[in-house]
Amino acid sequence: MKNTLFTIYFCAFVIQFSTAQILAKRNIHFRNLGNDSINLSLNEEYYLIEDSCAQIIRYGHLNMKQRIFFGPFKDLSKSNPDLVVSEGNYTATGLKDGDFISHYLNGNLQAKGNYKENKLNGKWELFYPDGKPKLIFDASGDDIKILGAWDDTGKKIIDNGYGNYSANLGSIIWSGKLNNGTPDGTWKAVQTNDRTNTVLISEKFKNGKFQKGNGPAGDYTDVSHIYLINEADLPFINAEKLRISSVPCNGVKRKQIVNAQYKYGFDAFSQKIKDLVNPYLSNVDVKPYDSDVELTGEVSAKGEISKFSYTSVFDEKIASELVRELTRLPFLEPALEDGKPVPQKIIFTFKFMPGLYSFSYRLVPLNIK
């Protein structure tokens, strides 16, 4: 007989962070050198850290009441005080102003350019840690023009403002075509670690002018939401936040986990399950059953779904047939632990009710230490 099939799924893309880190008392020092002069112990990301683990020492002027830097500053490598990691200037009101330059801790140039009243101003050049060029852009107020861009292999992807460009902003990535350094045509934003490439926001441009956009809140025509520059490429900005590093001195940096995903989205994956199990279950008389079958499998580091197991099932034959069908599912994009593919458990639950059945599935969170 034919049975009604209800498909339930809840395996959306997530990033999972370790919360098992032991909280410890932090000892962060602000050393006052007189006349508002201070030195701060910073890590490589320019967050405050215990003195013994500092990689960068900032020498500058800090208005503690207003929590702003003012005047010139200089950041030195703690292990090599002759290396100026970054330097620049703040106005009396805490705005970045004038020439700024930063280096990686290996001494290679990271970025150089100019600010005017806290806004990027004029020509900027950015580089990879190995010294290869990364990005050249021109800034005027809030307007940014990408003049040149290279990937990490040294291949030039933007030439004189033309080409296909992606701006990785940390949580999302904007991608589209540049025309004379500015967006043109259709641009799309996706979540950084979403390998299904589901579009979150899209915008349309004509002759470099923003026309309209569409996002979770609906259509908009007021202003583009695209940022072509990621502030993470200018990490010295983090020092302004005066935030303590999330990882204590000699602590273990939390791992970033991305769950396994189906490249065409989990709607499509749910349909694949339905297409595989429905022909079998449609010919099974489920009227006598009012119970669940839970099947635990594994998404391997290559994305294959296998290694099924089950316990205490009401019908061994039904369970084994379901396993046989589920092993035919397409490969998934495997789970990632700090960018490295790792296995992840997946659980399929089939609920049988008199005359019908439904199914759901979920990925088991990875154990992070």
GICORPE-V907348 format. One record per helix or strand of 2 or more residues. SS is the DSSP state (H for helix, E for strand). FROM is the first residue (numbers start at 1). LEN is the number of residues. If there is no record, write none. Layout:
ss: <SS SS>
from: <FROM FROM>
len: <LEN LEN>
//
This chain:
ss: <E E E E H E E E E E E E E E E E E E E E H E H E E H E E E E>
from: <4 15 30 37 51 56 68 84 98 109 119 133 143 156 162 172 182 199 209 218 231 256 266 291 305 316 335 340 344 356>
len: <4 3 5 6 3 8 10 7 6 8 9 8 8 4 7 8 10 8 7 3 11 3 16 9 5 11 3 3 10 8>
//
